[in-house]
Amino acid sequence: MRVTGVEMRDFRTYARAQARLGSGLTVVHGPNGAGKSNLLEAIYFGCTGRSPRTRSDRELVRFGEGATRVTVTIEQDGREHTLSVGYSTPAPGRPAVKRMSADGAPVERLIDVPVRPLISVFVPDRLELLKGPPALRRAHLDQFVAALWPVRADTRRRYSRVLAQRNALLARISSGRSGRGALATWDRELASAAIALREDRAEAVGLLAEPFATRAEKLGVNGTLTLEYRPRSAAAGEDEFVAELEGRLDSDLERGFSGHGPHRDELAILREGRELRVYGSQGEQRLALLALLLAERSVLAVERGATPLMLLDDVMSELDAARRELLAQELSGGGQSVIATTDVEDVPGAGSPAVARIAIAPGSVLQEAAAA
């Protein structure tokens, strides 16, 4: 499976534009502000239905327009498929409308579409994954679990639903509208979902730990980097988890919500036992993030038999020549990659006939060289 092209209509700075991707590496180049990041964002949006840069779909609509649409073309086993995402901004008396389709048929979520490619993205804003609150790392880990084992994707959703029900019941108990005895059923349900979610996360981190450390070392990070999953609960099973909840009930009632469970877990990234988000430089954090995404890519390639499409924005400018070569070697191992850069010379091998090149000028795309 590979993404062969993307078409944009009124997306960010593009009125109408399209681009063809190579089967291996595609280099997108142009001056700052020309729209390179917007092209990568459109590919991601067309494959997932969301942006890697903003939570507001309104920001994706070209200034002065009321709607945007992105269509991604995919080739699988010699057959062509399309994914399409359209968004219309709110109008007086009408809400915003977002529609997604696969091969012309409406779908609720692109994640459920069999022909949707796996996709990974490195953008400068994603450093918040390392530097930001634990919730960002939990969400990222859960997304990786869902990509790794699609049948387990509902575990996190089930936990969230039960947690919301328990929190609502805590509020009713605090206000005197319900008794504590009603919690037993929800505590048991929460325990079941929590243990399953914790096991999924721990297994995923176990698969990632070695390839992450290896790639961090290859990229030249000083010291040994490790991933450490830190679950809030130490329960060996459901009964022990229920006991933990019961022991914290008074504090939960005082706060009005559940303060214990996987929604408080942490994924720590450590260098020599110290948290990189606190003790690492921004350059080291960038390398660690890149190593994590490359490790996830390699694990998915082995476990799913499909290498994710990797989108890399403004990554080469922060790497020295040796690290650029190492990254190029990693990406040449298989799968598709799209790198955005201001200078083609920053990408080793960019002049090869096997590499597709796309030149970007403000609001326009020029297919400079198709891959041989």
PyMOL commands that set and color helices and strands:
alter all, ss='L'
color gray80, all
select helices_A, chain A and resi 36-48+57-60+110-112+124-131+134-148+150-174+180-218+238-247+249-255+262-264+276-279+282-304+316-318+321-331+344-346
alter helices_A, ss='H'
color red, helices_A
select strands_A, chain A and resi 2-11+14-20+25-29+67-76+79-88+97-102+105-107+119-122+225-230+266-271+274-275+309-313+337-341+356-361+364-369
alter strands_A, ss='S'
color yellow, strands_A
deselect
rebuild
show_as cartoon
